[in-house]
Every structure is written in structure tokens, then in C-alpha cells.
Amino acid sequence: MADDKDVLRDVWFGRIPTCFTLNQDEVTEREAEAYYLLLPRVSYLTLVTDKVKKHFLKVMRAEDVEEMWFEYEGTPLKWHYPIGVLFDLHASNSVLPWSITVHFKNFPDQDLLHCPSSSVIEAHFMSSIKEADALKHKSQVVNDMQKKDHKQLWMGLQNDKFDQFWAMNRKLMEYPTEEGGFRYIPFRIYQAMSDRPFIQKLFRPVSPEGNAYTLGDLLKEMYPAAITNDGEQKRYQVVIHGIEPLLETPLQWLSEHLSHPDNFLHICVVPTPSD
């Protein structure tokens, strides 16, 4: 793996200033003040919001509290998507801090998965890593790891330990030099204006002739509407970790450096803001 460690650090330590407010329909014993938090882009909402929950429980009675869930401007936020993906998809052109509404009742079963404990997040995270490795290395790397290695990946994410996580994750980013990249690139393309959850298909990082495919090549194949042709007005932004990478960027490099800890490259296609 090309060692652009600064890029890996910048991705890992990306934060979104967020303001949590309690939904006005919740029954409280006194007024609930807003709670501010810097959310890590690479983590999951239900993993980093214990403080938010404790803050609001202080003004509520136990019988009024059910499972906590989050919403932004009427859209329930899927906790099993990384936080950065949720922000880029729903709020990338809004002012900061990101304003999230907290609910403790009327859980929207049709929109969200239940998350009763952190073990559910861990299971989701590890299944994503295994799926990504099936695409990259036919599962050979993840299957060669021991249980404690899997645990190290999870604990690195859970405790926000960059070095602990990457000491193990770098193994998942290696490939034989002669192959020029992974077998397939684990990616998901999300569309702000679509009911479809995301696009995910098989796509190789290198052409049969040995040329590196780029982000633009992937979009041409998977979501051509996202590409602006000459003379057209730009209709969409293609966002990864809050930035718009050049379409000429090699996909293999992006997969190694801008994937989330779950080893997937999460790409958000959002409408260009109209000023």
C-alpha cells in the first residue's frame, strides 16, 4: 500500500460539529438544553452518542424513554451508515453546526434498524469488513486473521485509536504488486434524490490492458448522470469524506486512502447547491 499516512490521518480525524436538540413532542420535566458534540466522520451515530443520551435523560422520566433515534429535517438517520456519509448525503451544503433532532419514542421501524447495544454495531462493522475483503482478496486476508485481530479493528474504531486500527487494517489494504490493485473495489454510491439505498456492483481497479481505472470511469459505468459533459452546467457534486476528489483520481488509490474503516469507499452524489 502506498504510504500516504497524512491522508489516512486526515480522514480518520475528520470531525463534524453537531448540535443535538430534543424533539419538541418529547415529554420532559424541564426544558432540555441543546447538546454540542464533534462527531467523528468515520464512526457510527449509535456508537458515539452515549453523552447525548445521558444529557437528555436528565430531564425525562424513565417511562417516557424508548429507543433513541435521530432525524435531520424530517429524515430518520440510518445509524448503520457512517456519520460522514449521513452528513454528506443529507446536509453537505447546510450551515454548521449540523442540527440533529433526538427522539425517544415512535421509532420508525420501516426506515431504521434497531440498535439495542454496541454488539449490534460491531456485528454490522465486521460483516462489512468481511464483505469488502471477499471483493478485494476472496476473503483470504480476513480469514487468516485471528479473533483478536478482528477485535483490534473494532476496538480501534470504538476507542478512536488510529494507530491500533491501522496496524491491523494495513493488511487488508495490501495486494500483489504485479496485479496493480485489488480484485474488485468495495464501493457504494449513494444518491440524495433516490429511494434506492445505494449502487454496489463489481468493478475492477485495473483494465484488462493494465491501465488504472479512475473515479470518473466508475461513475461513467455506474451513474453517468453524475458526470458533467463539456458545455453543461454542473448538476451534481461527487463527495467522499466531505471533499470532491478529481475524477482523474485512480480508484485503487481512493480505495486504499479514502475508504471508511469498514473498508468500503462511500461515494455520495448530491445536487449542486443553487446559489
RACORSUL-V955125 format. One record per pair of residues at least 6 apart in sequence whose ideal C-beta (glycine too) atoms are under 7 Angstrom apart, sorted by the first residue. I is the first residue (numbers start at 1). GAP is how many residues later the second one is. Records with the same first field share a line. If there is no record, write none. Layout:
I: GAP + GAP
//
This chain:
1: 169 + 172 + 173 + 255
2: 251 + 254
4: 253
7: 250
8: 158 + 249
9: 153
11: 31 + 230 + 247
12: 30 + 150
14: 27 + 28 + 70 + 227 + 228
15: 23 + 24 + 25 + 26
16: 23 + 25 + 67 + 71 + 82
17: 21 + 79 + 80 + 81
18: 19 + 21 + 79 + 80 + 82
19: 15 + 17 + 78 + 80
20: 14 + 15 + 17 + 32 + 80 + 82
21: 13 + 78 + 80 + 81
22: 6 + 10 + 34 + 80
23: 78 + 79 + 80
26: 34 + 38 + 78
27: 37
28: 31 + 32
29: 30 + 31 + 32
30: 29
32: 24 + 27
35: 17 + 20
36: 61
37: 14 + 15
39: 9 + 44
40: 8 + 43 + 120
41: 41 + 42 + 43 + 200
42: 40 + 42 + 218 + 219
43: 40 + 114
44: 35 + 36 + 38 + 39 + 77
45: 25 + 32 + 34 + 38
46: 33 + 69 + 75
47: 71 + 74 + 111
52: 50
53: 15
56: 46
57: 8
60: 44
64: 40
65: 39
66: 38 + 39 + 41
67: 40 + 47
68: 34 + 36
69: 7 + 34 + 38 + 43
70: 7 + 30 + 31 + 32
71: 6 + 30 + 32
72: 18 + 19 + 28
75: 15
76: 32 + 35 + 36
77: 9
78: 34
79: 36
80: 33 + 44
82: 178 + 184
84: 157 + 158
85: 105 + 181 + 183
87: 11
88: 151 + 154 + 180 + 182
89: 101 + 103 + 179 + 181
91: 7
92: 147 + 178
93: 180
115: 6
122: 32
125: 29 + 32 + 137
126: 24 + 28
128: 134 + 135 + 136
129: 13 + 24 + 133 + 134
130: 9 + 12
132: 54 + 130 + 131 + 132
133: 6 + 8 + 9 + 39 + 130
135: 48 + 49 + 51
136: 46 + 47 + 48 + 50
137: 46
138: 45
141: 30 + 31
142: 30
149: 19
152: 12 + 16
153: 12 + 15 + 16
155: 9
156: 8 + 9
157: 8 + 104
165: 96
172: 91
173: 83
175: 6 + 7
180: 26 + 30 + 32
181: 24 + 25 + 71
182: 23 + 70 + 73
184: 18 + 19 + 20
185: 18 + 20 + 66 + 70 + 80
186: 77 + 78 + 79
187: 13 + 16 + 31 + 77 + 78 + 80
188: 10 + 12 + 76 + 78 + 79
189: 9 + 10 + 33 + 34 + 78 + 80
190: 8 + 76 + 77 + 78 + 79
191: 78
192: 77 + 78 + 79
193: 78
199: 23 + 24
201: 21
203: 15 + 18
204: 9
205: 7 + 8 + 46 + 47 + 50
206: 6 + 7
207: 6
212: 38 + 40
213: 38
214: 33 + 34 + 35 + 36 + 37
215: 30 + 32 + 34 + 36 + 39
216: 11 + 31 + 32
218: 33
219: 7 + 8 + 19
220: 7
223: 46
226: 10 + 12 + 43
228: 6 + 7
234: 38
235: 36 + 37
236: 33 + 34 + 35 + 36
237: 7 + 33 + 35
238: 6 + 29 + 31
239: 29 + 31
240: 14 + 18 + 25 + 26 + 27
241: 17
245: 9
254: 11
255: 10
258: 7
259: 6
260: 6
//
